[in-house]
Each structure stands twice: as structure tokens, then as C-alpha cells.
Amino acid sequence: MGKVISAHSVSADGYITGRDPRAGHGLGDGGMLFDWYFDGDTPSQVFDGFKLSEPSARVFDFLAARVGAVVAGRNTYEDSDHFGGGSPHPGAKMVLLSHRPAPEITERQTLVTTGIEDAVAKALELAEGKDVGLMGGGVLASALEAGLVDEVVLHQVPILLGEGRPFFRKLPKHVKLALVEAVPAPGVTHLRYEVRR
Ligand SMILES: NC(=O)c1ccc[n+]([C@@H]2O[C@H](COP(=O)([O-])OP(=O)(O)OC[C@H]3O[C@@H](n4cnc5c(N)ncnc54)[C@H](OP(=O)(O)O)[C@@H]3O)[C@@H](O)[C@H]2O)c1
């Protein structure tokens, strides 16, 4: 069975967007969080059009190639224009986690309204042995609370955004992490943690 992982671009003060994220402007005024996708000479083998530095390409493709399905939170889905009716990942299925109906959902997307356990179970089934990627700070917090997460990856960008949607949320108890890998790269430091159970 695949792992459950979360990989986000995070500012040094813990935001995954800047101010005013909205449909068509998923990062608000924090677009620089994704600059490292395009600031090098090494094309991604998974995402067309991404040209990263060599160390970033190594980390990014290693993670991206493992993913067979994603669970996206409702805010991520709305701020990303519903992923155009498809998936945010070229090789992965998309599960939307929400408390409410999503009339715009397509036959290429799956809506789950019965909680994080069901969303992750559905995504693991759709991933057919590959990993499940969690998208959104809210979804990650729910999954951590339910003890469902194997790895947390921070692509930490050296900027203090000051405001935005927070990556880190209130949790009912400590979650211990073990650092697996720390890779400094131009414009970003990749920190890969395993969740201790
Ligand atoms: N920097 C990056 O790498 C990165 C990556 C992904 C996304 N983003 C951005 O980050 C923002 C993510 O927003 P976010 O962290 O606020 O939210 P999110 O996790 O995308 O969505 C949170 C929403 O998902 C639904 N949800 C979460 N857990 C649930 C559960 N256990 N059961 C049912 N529904 C549940 C709820 O929606 P309802 O109650 O409304 O149904 C909740 O309000 C977006 O603006 C996106 O563009 C950035």
C-alpha cells in the first residue's frame, strides 16, 4: 500500500499562500512560493513545463513520481479553479474533501463528504499502490489528527509573508517528526520528515 504524504511550499513564517488567495490566484500575493519550480535548467520528468535547479528537480520528481492520487481540501480546490475539472497532478486522480456538495465536480474527480478517513481510503484505492498526496493545510491537520500521515515535506522558501493561509494548525496533541532529508537548493530548502507513530 502507498504512503500518505503532504508536500507544500511554505514561507519561513509558515504560510502556504500570501494575502487574498482566491480563484485564479491560488497563492494570493505569495506567488514567489512557487518560483523554485521555474528557476533552473533541469526539466521535471513528471510535470511538463517545470524547470528546476538540479537539487530541487531531484527532490521534486522523487516525490511527484510516487503520487497516484491526491486529496485536496475545499479551499485549495476553489482557489485553483477546480483544477479545470481534472487533477492538479498529471499522473494522479483527485479526491475533493469537503463538508458540502460540489455541483461543479466532474466525472474525473471524486467528492467525499464523510470525513478524512473515507477520503484517504478512497484516494489509496484510486492510487493503486502508489502514494496519496494531501493538498491544503486544513486537510493536513485533519489527517494528522486522525493519525493517517506518513510524511510531511516542507519546501521552505526564505521569505516572511506576514499573512496568508497558515500551513500549521492547532492540533489536539503533539505530533513527533523525524528528519529524513534536508536539501538546500537555490531559493528553497527541502525538508522531508517522517511522522513518528
Ligand atoms: N503552497 C503550497 O504548496 C500550496 C499547496 C496547496 C494549496 N495551497 C493553497 O493553500 C490554500 C489551502 O487552504 P487551506 O489550508 O485553508 O484549506 P484546505 O485544506 O485546502 O481546505 C480546507 C477545507 O477543506 C474541507 N475539509 C478539510 N478537512 C475536512 C474534513 N476532515 N472533513 C470535511 N471537509 C474537510 C473544509 O471545507 P468545507 O467545510 O468548506 O467543505 C475545509 O474548510 C489554498 O488557497 C491553496 O491555493 C498552497
The ligand as a Gaussian input file, in Angstrom:
#p B3LYP/6-31G(d) Opt

LIG

0 1
 N        1.925000      26.494000      -1.080000
 C        1.510000      25.319000      -1.494000
 O        2.291000      24.403000      -1.792000
 C        0.027000      25.069000      -1.596000
 C       -0.420000      23.761000      -1.858000
 C       -1.798000      23.534000      -1.867000
 C       -2.674000      24.592000      -1.687000
 N       -2.176000      25.843000      -1.482000
 C       -3.090000      26.974000      -1.226000
 O       -3.328000      26.886000       0.149000
 C       -4.689000      27.193000       0.436000
 C       -5.261000      25.984000       1.181000
 O       -6.203000      26.419000       2.008000
 P       -6.481000      25.830000       3.469000
 O       -5.262000      25.276000       4.073000
 O       -7.231000      26.903000       4.136000
 O       -7.525000      24.728000       3.159000
 P       -7.727000      23.299000       2.501000
 O       -7.116000      22.252000       3.358000
 O       -7.429000      23.320000       1.063000
 O       -9.322000      23.261000       2.643000
 C       -9.938000      23.288000       3.910000
 C      -11.385000      22.928000       3.705000
 O      -11.479000      21.574000       3.251000
 C      -12.588000      20.937000       3.861000
 N      -12.099000      19.966000       4.838000
 C      -10.898000      19.898000       5.452000
 N      -10.851000      18.858000       6.318000
 C      -12.070000      18.270000       6.240000
 C      -12.656000      17.142000       6.874000
 N      -11.963000      16.423000       7.779000
 N      -13.918000      16.802000       6.538000
 C      -14.615000      17.518000       5.613000
 N      -14.101000      18.613000       4.987000
 C      -12.865000      18.968000       5.297000
 C      -13.352000      22.055000       4.589000
 O      -14.181000      22.668000       3.601000
 P      -15.746000      22.989000       3.744000
 O      -16.091000      22.924000       5.224000
 O      -15.861000      24.348000       3.168000
 O      -16.463000      21.985000       2.959000
 C      -12.223000      22.989000       4.981000
 O      -12.636000      24.277000       5.281000
 C       -5.368000      27.496000      -0.866000
 O       -5.504000      28.881000      -1.011000
 C       -4.416000      26.919000      -1.916000
 O       -4.419000      27.674000      -3.106000
 C       -0.868000      26.105000      -1.420000

